Amino acid sequence: MGDGLSSGDPNSYSNPDEIAVSHINLLWKIDFQKKNITGKVSLNANRKKGGVKNLILDSSNLNILEVKDDVSGNNLDFKVFAPDPKFGSKMEIMLPNLDSERYNITITYETSPKASALLWLDPEQTAGKKHPYLFSQCQPIHCRTIIPCQDTPASKTTYSAEITAPRDLVVLMSAIRQGDPVDVTEECKVHRFQQKVPIPICLIAIAVGNLESRKIGPRSHLWSEREFVDAIAQEFSETELMLSTAESICGPYVWGIYDLLVLPPSFPLGGMENPCLTFVTPTVLADDGSVAEVIAHEIAHSWTGNLITNKNFEHYWLNEGFTMFVERKILGKVRGHEARLFSAYRGFKDLIDEIKTQGEDNPLTQLVVDLKNVSPNDSYSVVPYEKGHTFLFYLEEILGGPEIFDPFLRNYLDAYKYQSIDTDDFKKYLYEYFPKNKALKKVDWEKWVRSPGMPPVLPDYSTHLDKACDSLKSRWIEWSGDETVNFSINDLSSFSASQIQEFLMQLFLENPLSISKLSAMQKAYDLDNIKNWETHYRWLRLCIKGQWTEKIPLALKFVTKQGRMKYVRSIYRELYEWKEARPEAIRHFKTHRKAMMFLTAYKVAKDMHLEEE
């Protein structure tokens, strides 16, 4: 993979700066038996520069059968180059008429069963145990494994789709359904979709399964496997409140519908902001309000990430840092200012933990990273989320607070909607909007944006909420084992789920607790059996750090029951670092790796130095 690409994206071969795809039409057939997709993609492309002879696309493990010019019906010459292990293959298509400004090209192809964008679940891996399930995860650069495309966020396109799938299954996409499914054979139905708002290709998404929906708002449905849709719909009752609050901050919601799909446990992320259809992990479900932050985050992406998009993944913080910032503004309006600060406080602790893990000098802890010859899969971490949020919070404070910064935020979102930008674009707009604000002169952009490690200015997010967590933490650290000191479940009676998690995180960032203290904590709070996944995850990390051997089976059971990368990666990594647990952790990962989505398995394998396998 060479540098100096015309798109300015070090992770893409494509040339949208010369000829840009503006619309995609997908004709797909879903084959659960072969675990592949067969069909066609039609590309509408517009020339942007003269003298261009080739349309250059990204592809990976695709079997390209034919390329045709839709105007003449003639076959077009094409070449798929030898693959790079990180970025797949460059695909060049010879343009049919060098004098034309618009091209319509159709590619017939099939995907590999090993396509990294797809996870195929057998019936026994689903809730109902009777039907298979398929879902996708294309971000950051996995769409090239299911579509030959310009797989860069610098390029945005509308899309339409006709999906042929088994008649007893439901198909959903990151687009708006066009009518009811239509019978095509006794075994199959065709489902039609259209996305009229231009999106980066990585936001194309599909799910196929035994799904049902429940209406949860005037423009929202909750989808899940049929077996538990009624049980979980109530947990998403605040969706419209969050959505309307986001509009009050960011401006009109342009996507029409906002549906949510709760996926099987193997989904690797907390949520994925696919337009019109947010994907959500079932690990957020705990009947304690935990889902609110995830929904606020994915709703915020409707503006920050989907409407305005990072030009490439070196500037990923423009997606995620802004989204964390807007998420917490939504929470502040719905739950109060202290809830906003407490969420930021907890996120900052995660940033401390992440940078400690990666190392203060690791260049991947910069806000703007250098991804030349580096896969964005390798740069994925909490850093663009929380370091990005910290930078924006700092800017808000020095510029005069929310009453000054909120109008800027809304204007910024309006100025760059439907575009892909980089950090220099944001900086330029910031200085143009505040031409006379002297506070901007003291912003050290080099330290904030292009220096590794912790932010140069540390925020003060402190409230009474974190002070209560700190007080309980101190009691446990200072406790000598004296039986006259009483710990009980009443310690947590006034705590929210978020406070319990913060209390555990504060302990985790201290020296390891002794096994006797951990045992006393389990006796007092019964954390082994807590239903909240986030709380259970932090408890297990605390046990592993204290090298409580009895908890190794519980930790391995935890990473088997779900595939959320945040949880699975940390638990495996910390078991690997504990020499006594390392052999068992490696054996367990190798046994269960095939059930994981690509991104989770890829990151865990690197953490445990198993990349060559």
N, C-alpha and C positions, 0 to 999 in steps of 0.2 A: 504494500500500500504506500503510495507516494504522497508527498505533501504538495502544497500549492494548488489544490483543487479549485476549480472555478466557483464552486458553491461556498468556499470558505469553511467547509466542514471537514475536519480531519478524520471523520469516521464514515464518510460516504464517498463513493465513486461518482455520484451523479452530477449532472451539469445544469441545474435549474436556472443558473444565471445566464445560460445561453439558450436553453429551450426548456420551458417549464410546463409540467403536467398540471392542468387546471381542473380536470374531472376524470374520475375513475368509475367504470361500471364493471361490477363483478358478477360473473355467472358461475356459481359454485355448486358442486354436488358433494355432500358430506358422506363419507364412507367409513362407518365405524368398524367394519370388518378389517379393512386394509389400514385403517387409521391414517387416512390422508384425505386431501381435498383435491378434486379434479375439476377442471373447467377453464374459464377464460377470464382475462382482464382486458378491457378496452380502455385505452388511454387517449384523452384529448390533450394535445400539447400545442403550445404557442411559442413560436420562435421569438427570441428576445434580442439576438445578435445575428448579423449577416455572416455568411461563410461557414455556418455550422453544418456539418455533414452527418453527425451522429446524435442520436438520443442515447444518453448513457444512464443506465439504471443500476441499482443494487440488487443482488440476488444471493441466495444461500441455500444450497441443497435442493434447488428446484430442477425438475426435469422439464426443460423447455422443448415443446414438440413442434411449434410452428409460430411464425410471426407474419401477420398480413397487414397490408395497407387497406383500410376499409373503403377508401374512395375507389381505387382501381380493382380491388380484389386480388392483387398480386402478392405473392410471397416476398418478404423482405429478407435480405441478408442480415445475419446477426452473428455475434460471437460472444461466447461466455468464457471468460478467462479463468485460469487456474485459481482456486480459492485461497484466500488468506485465512488462517485459523481464527482470527479475531473478527474480520469484517466480511467474510464471504467472498463472492465473485463480482467482478465488474462485468456488466453486460452491455455491449454496444450494438445498436440497431442502425443500419444504414437508412437514412431518410430517403423517401421515394422521389421527392421533387424539391430540389434545392431552391427553387424560386418561390415556394409556398411559404405562408406565414403560419398556417394551422395544419395539424396532422391528426389523423384518427388511426390509431394502430391497435390491433388486437393480438394478444399473445395467448396461445393455448399451452397449458402446462399442468403439472401435478406436483403436489408437495411431497416431502419425505415424511414417513412416520416419525422421524426424529426432529421435525421442525421445532425449533426452540420457542416459537411463539405459541405453541399449542400444548395443552395437556388433555390427553384422552383418558377418561376414567371408565373402567369396566363396571358393570352393574353392581358388583359386590362392594365397590368403593363409594357408592352413593347411599343416600338415606333410605331410598325405597328398595334397593337391592334388585330391581327388575329391569331398569333401563340404563344404557350408557350415558355418558355426559362428556361434553367438550366445552372448553373455554380457552380464551386467548389472553396473552399478555404481550403486546408488541413493543412497548416502551422498554428500553431506549431504542435499540436498533434490531429488533426481531421481526419487524414486519417484512423484511426482505426474505424471510424463510417461508412466507405464505403468499407474497405478491412480489413479482419483479417491479420495482418501484424506485422513486427518488426518495430514499429512506433517510431524509434529513429534515429536521424541523424548520429549516430555511424555506422549504417549499410547502405551500398549503393548497389543498384541493377539496372540492366537493366530491361526494360519491353516491352511487346508487348500487343496489345489489339485488340479485335474484338467487335465493339459496334453496336448493333442493335437499330435503332431509327426510328421515323416516316420519311417516304420517302421525305417529303417536307422540312425537316430541315437539317442543316449542323452540323456535329460533328467535333470538334477540340480537340486536346489533346497536352500535353507537350511532343510531339514526332513527328516523321516525318511520314506523310501520305504514305501508301503503296498502290498506284494505286487509281483508282476511286471507289466510293461506288458501291456496287453490290446489285441488287434487290434480296430479299429473299421472300417477299410476296407482295401483291398489296399495302399493307400499310407501309411496312418497307424496309429499306436498311441496309446493313452492311458496316461499315467503319473500315478500318484496319490501325494500327499505329505501329511504332517500335521506341524505344529509345535505341540506342546501347551504349550510354555513361552511366556508373553507376551513379545513383542519389540517394539522400536521399528520402525516401518514401513520405515525405511531399511535394515534388515537382511534384508528379503525379497530373495532372489537367485535367479537362474536361469542355467543354462548348457545349451546344446544342441549336440552335436557327435558326431563319430566317436570315442567315448571308450571306454577300458577301465580296469580297476582291478586293483590288486594289494594283497593284505592286508599291512599293515605293523605291525600290533599287534592286541591282543585287541578293541579297539573302533575301529580305524582302517583305512581303505583310502586308497591313493594313486591318484588318477584323473589321466589325461592323454590326449592324443591317442594313438591306438593305436600310432603309429609309434615312439614313444620311451618308452612306459610302463615297459618292463623296464630300460631304461638309467638311469632316474632314481629308481626305487623305493628303491634302496639308500641314497640320500642322505637319506632320511627315516626311517632306522632308529631314530633316537633319539626318535621322536614319543611313544611310550608312557612313556619315561623322563621326558621333559619334562612330560607330562600328569600323571603320578603325583606328580612333584615339585611341580607347581603345586597339586595337591590338598592336599599336606602344608602348604602355605603359606596357601591360600585357603579350604579346605573342600571339600565334595563337589562333583563335576562333575555338573550336573543335566541335561545335554543328550543323554545316551544315547550317541551316536556322535560321533567326531571324525574326519571325513574331510578330505582335502586334494585340491584340484584345481589342477594346474599349468596355467595358462592360456596362450594364445598370447602372443607378445612384446608385443602392443599393449596389454595390461592396464596401467593407469596407475599402480598402486601396488605397493609391495613385497609386501603381503599385505592381505587384507580379511577381517575376522573374522566372516563370515557364520556363524550358528549351524549346527552339524553339518557344515558344508562350508566350510572356509577356502579362499579363493582365494589363489593364490600366483603371483608373477611367475617366469618361467623365468630371469630374470637372477640369481637367487640360486643357480643350479646351477653349481658349479665344482669339485666333487669335492675340496673342501679344508675342509669343515666350515662353510662360510659360511652354510648354510641354518639352522644351529642358532638364531641370534638371531632370525631371522624367525619360526620356528616357536614359539619361546618367547614372542615378543611376541603372536602371534595366539592362542595358547593362553591367555595371561594375560587377553586380552579376554573370554574365556568368563565371567569374573567382573567385570572392570572395563571397562564399556562395554556388555556384553550383559546381565548380571544386574543390575548397577547402571548407570544411564545418565544422562548429562547431560540436564538438563531442556530445555535448548535449546543451540544451538551457540555462544552467548556463554560457556558454561561447558565448552567442549570439553576443556579441560585435565583435567577430572575423568575423562574417558575415557582420554585419551592419556598424561597425566602419570603417572597411577596405573598404567597398563599398562606404561610404560617402567620404573617402579619395581619392579613384580612381575616383569617380564621379567628384570631384572638380579638379582633375588633367586633366580630359577630358575637362571640361569647361575652364580650364586655357589655354589649347592648342588651343581650338576652339575660345574662346572669349577674351583671354588675362589674364595675371596674376591677374589684379585687379578684374576680374570677379570671379576668384577662391577665392580670399580673401573675397570679398563681400558676396559670398554664405556662406562661413565659418562664417563670422560675423553675418549673419542673423540666421544661425543655432545655434550659441552660445547663442543668445538671446532666442531662443526656449528652450535651455537647462536651462538657468536661470529661465525661466517661469515654466518649468517642475519640477525642484528641489524645487522651492518655493511652488509649488502645493503639491508635495509629502512629503516635509519636509526634511531638511538637514540631519536628522539622520535616514531616512528611508533606511533600508538595501537594498531595491530594487533599490536604486540609485547608488549602486556599479557597477563597470564594470563586475566583476564576482560575480554572485548572488548565494545564497543558495536556491535551489528549492526543498529541501526535504519537502514533503507534501505540496508543493506550485505548483499550475498549472502555466505553462509558459504563459497562457492567462493573469494571474494577473501581471506578470512582464513586459508585453509589454509596452514600452514607448519610448520617444525620447532619453533616456539616453544612451543605447548601441550605438545609431547612433552618437550622437554629443559628448558625453564624450569620446567615442572610437576614433572619428575623432581627437579630441583635443589631445589625447595621442599620436597618430601617427604623427600629425603635430609637436608636441613637440619633438618627437624622431628625425624626419627629421631635425629640426632646430639644435639640439645639436650635431647631427652626421655630420653636414657639409652642409646641404641643399640638394635640389633635385638632383644635379649632383652626390652626394654620395649615397643618399637614393634610387633613382630610380633604379639603378642596383640591389640593395638589394631586392627591392620589386619584380622585375621581377624574380630574382633567387628564392625567397621565394615561389612565385606562381608556379614556375616550380617544385620545390623540393617536394611540398606537393599536387600536382594535383592528383585528384581522391581519396584523403584521407579525413578522418575526424580527426580533431585535437583539442587540448585544449590550453589554454593560456600558460601552461608550455612548450608545443612544440614550440610555437612561440618564447617565451623568449629564449629557448635553441638555436634555429636557429639564432636569432638575435646576441647572444653573440658569437656563433661560426663564424658568418660571419664577425663580427667586433672584433676580438680577442685583438687588440692592441688599440682600441679606448677608451681613458680614460674617455670620456664623459659619457659612460654607467655606470660608477661607482657612479654617482650622481643621477641616476634614483631611486626614492623611489617607488618600485613596490607595497609595501603594501598600500601606500597612493593612488597611481594611480588606482590600480586594486581592492583592497578589502576594501576600505574605502568609506562610503557614502558621499553624498553631492557634492559640486563643485570640479573640478580638483584642485590639489595642486599648479599647475602653470597655470596662466591665460594667454592666447595668446594675441598677438597684431595683429588683422586682419585689422586694420584701413586703409582706403583709402579715396580719395575724394568723393567716392560714398556714404559712410555712413555719411561723414561730411555734405553733402548737406541735408540729411535726418534730421540730428541733428539740423541743422540751422532752418529748417522749424518747427520742433518740438518745439524748444525754442521760436519761434515767437508766437506759439499758447499758450504755457504755460504762457508766460510773458504778453500776451495781456490782458488788463484790461477791454475790452469791448468798448473802445474808437472807435466811428464810423469813425474817420479819418484814422484808420488803415484799409487798404484794403486787403482782401483775395479774391482770384478768382481762377478759374480753371487754369489760367496761372501759378500759383504756381507749378503745376504738369507737365507743358508742356515739361520740359526737363528731367523728371523722367521716368525711366523704370518701368515696372510693379513691379519688385522686390524692387525698391526704394520706391514706394508708400506703399508697404506692410511693409517695414522696418520703414518708417515714422510712420505708424499706430502702429506698434509693440513698437516703442520707447515711444509713447504716452501711450500705454497700461501699460507699466512697471512703469510709473509715477503714482502720485495720480490721482484719478478719475477726469475727466473733468466735469465741470458743464454742465447742460442741455442747458444753453444758448450758451455755446461754441460749444457743439455738434450740436445744431441747426444751428449755424452760419457755421459750417464746412459742414453740409449737404447742406445748401444753396449755399455755394461756390463751392463744389466739386461733389454734387449729388451722394454720395456714396451709397445711397439706391438702385440705379439702375445700378451700375457698373456690367459689365458682368464677370469680373474675379472672380472666386469663392474664391480664396485665399485672395484677397483684400476685398471682401464682408464679408468673415468670420472674418477678423481682425477688420473691421469696426463694425460689430455686437457685438463683444466682448467688444469693446470700449464703445458702447452704453449701454450694460448690466452693465458694471462696473460703469458707470455714473448713473445707475438706471433711464434710460429714458423709462418710462412706455409705451409710444406710440410705442416703437420698439419691444415690446414683441411679437405681432403677426407676425412681419417681421422675427424675430429670429425663431419662431416656423415653419413658412413657409419654411425657409431655411433648417431646419433639416428634413423636410418632403420631400423636392424635391430631396435629395440625401442622401446616407447612409455612406459616407466616415467617418470612425471612428474618425479621427483627428478633423474634424469639429463638428460632431454630439456630441461627448463626451464632448468637451469643452463647447459648447453652453448649453447643458442640465445641466452640472455640475454647470456652473455659474448662470444659472437661478434658480437652486435648492438652491444655497447659498444665493440668494436674496429672502428673506422671502415673499415679496409681490408677486413674480412670481412663487414661489415654487408649490403651489397647481395646477396652470394651467400647469406647466411643467410636473408634475407627471401624470396628466390626459392625456395630449397629448402623452407622452411616452407610456402609457398603451394602448392607442388607436392605435398607429402606430408600436408597437413593433414587431408584426408578419411580417411586411414587411421588417424588418432588417435582415441582416446576423447575425449568432449566435454571432460572436466575438464582433460586435458593441453593440448588445442588452445586452450581458453579462456584458461588461464594464460599460455601462450607468446604468444598474440596480445596480451594485455595488456602483457606484458613488452616486446614489440617495437612497442607503440603502434599495433597494427593492429585494435583493438577494433571500429572502425566497419565493418570488413569481415566 
